[in-house]
Amino acid sequence: MSAQNYLAYDYPVLGVFWSMLVFFLWIMWFVLLFRVIVDIFRDDDMGGWGKAGWTIFCVVLPFLGVFVYLIARGKGMGQREVAQARAQQEAFDSYVRQTAQGATGTSSADELAKLSAMRSRGDITDDEFRRAKELVLSDAGPARRGDASVPTSTGR
């Protein structure tokens, strides 16, 4: 019972290459199919019946449907993708700006507490405290206005 296995010789290197190529093309085909279907539903200019027709065409006759879609609507597909990328970037930038402003913004109570602590340490005088308090209570504090006339700390 001595059977010899020559697995390396049964499947040559060229066979491995062709199998990997076919597998890669198969994966790329599904990526392309899904991108086309996503683009069909992303297009706001196309009506419901048009979307249904293109989807049925791409599902029933996938090769023909995808290639016809790319030929007929390929340029618009790229433009819609760029527009969506820009919209996502603008939304992200807006979120970052809003979050950064919210993180640095302080409430009036926080500002008054800081001013009171500065006055008790002797960093500011009572007159400076009064002026700064009026600015904070009038909702135009130094953090929101960029007012440099009100001291917020000293070099102690």
N, C-alpha and C positions, 0 to 999 in steps of 0.2 A: 504494500500500500504506500508506495512512495510516488505521489503525484507532484510534479514540479509546476509551480505557478510562476509564470513570466508576465506579470501584470504590466510592467513597464514596457515590454515589447508588444503587448497586445494593443496598446493605445499609443500610437506614435505622437511625436511632438507636434507635427502638423495637424493631427486630429485634435489635440488639445487646443491649438491656436484657433482652428475653425469653430470648435465648440464655444470657446470664450467669445469669439467675434459674434456668433449667432446670439448668445446670451446677452451680450452688450446691446446689440441692435434690438433685441426683443424688449429690454428695459427701456431703451430710448423711445421705442414705439409707444409704450404705455405713458411715458412722460409727455410725449407730444400729444397723444390722445387726451390726456387729462388737462393739459394746457388749453387745448382747443375747446373742450367742454366748459372749462372755467371761463374762457373768454366769451363764449356764447352767452353765459348768464351775466357776465360783467357788462356787456354792451347795453347801455341805456337807450340807444337810438333804435334798437330792434324791438319790435312788438312781441307779444306773447306767442302768437302763431308762428312768427319767424323763428323764435327760439325753439319752439317745439319741433318745427320742421327740421332745423339744422341738427338738433339733438337726435331725432329719430334717424336722420340720414347718417349721422356719425356712428350711431349704435348698430343700425341694421347693416350698413355697408361701411365698415370702419375705414378701410384703406381708401376707398374712393371718396367717402365723405370728408375725411380729414384733409386729403390732398386738394379736393375742390374748395374746401373752406379756406385753406391756406392761400390758394391762388386767388380766390374771390375777395377775401377779407383780411389777408395777411398784413397789409400795410396798416390798416386800422387797429389790428391786434397789437402791434408794437406801440402805436400811439396811446391806446388805452392802458397798456401796461406802464408806460412812462407817466401818464397822468395819475394813475393810482399810486405809483411810487412817490411822486411829488406830494400828493395829498397825504400820504402816510408820513412823509418827512415833515410836512408842515404841522400835522397834528402832534407829532412827537416833539417838535421844537416848541410848540405852544404849551404842551404839557410840562416840558422842562422849565420854560420861563415861569409858568404859573406856580409850579412847585417851588422853584427857587425863590420867588417873591414871597410865597407863603411861609417859607422856612426862615427868611430873614426878617419878615415883618413881625413887629411886636405889638402887643395890645397897649392901650393907654394905661391900664393898671400896672403893667410891667415897667413901662417908662417912668411912671410916677414912683414906683418902688425903687428904681435905680436912682432917680433924682433925690429921693429922701435919704437913701443910703449915702450918696455923695455929700449931701448937706450935713449929715450926722458925722461923717468922717472929716468934715472941714474942707472938702475939695472945692465946694462952691459956696458963695455967700448966700444970705437969705434973699437978697435982691435978685441974684441970678436964679435962685430956686423959684422965686415967684414968677419971673419972666418965662422960665422954661415950663413951669406948670401951666401957665396961661396958653402957651403954644400947644402943649399936649392936649389940654382940655378943649382947645378950639379945633382939634383934629387936624392940625397942621404941624405935627411934631417934626423934629429934626430928621428922623429916619425916613419920613415920607416926603419932606420938602427938600432935604439936602441942605438945611440951614446950618451954617458953620458958626453963627454968632452965639449959639448956645453951647457952652462947654459941656462935654459929656464925660471927660476924664482929664486928669492932670498928669503930669510927668513924674509923680511921686514914686 
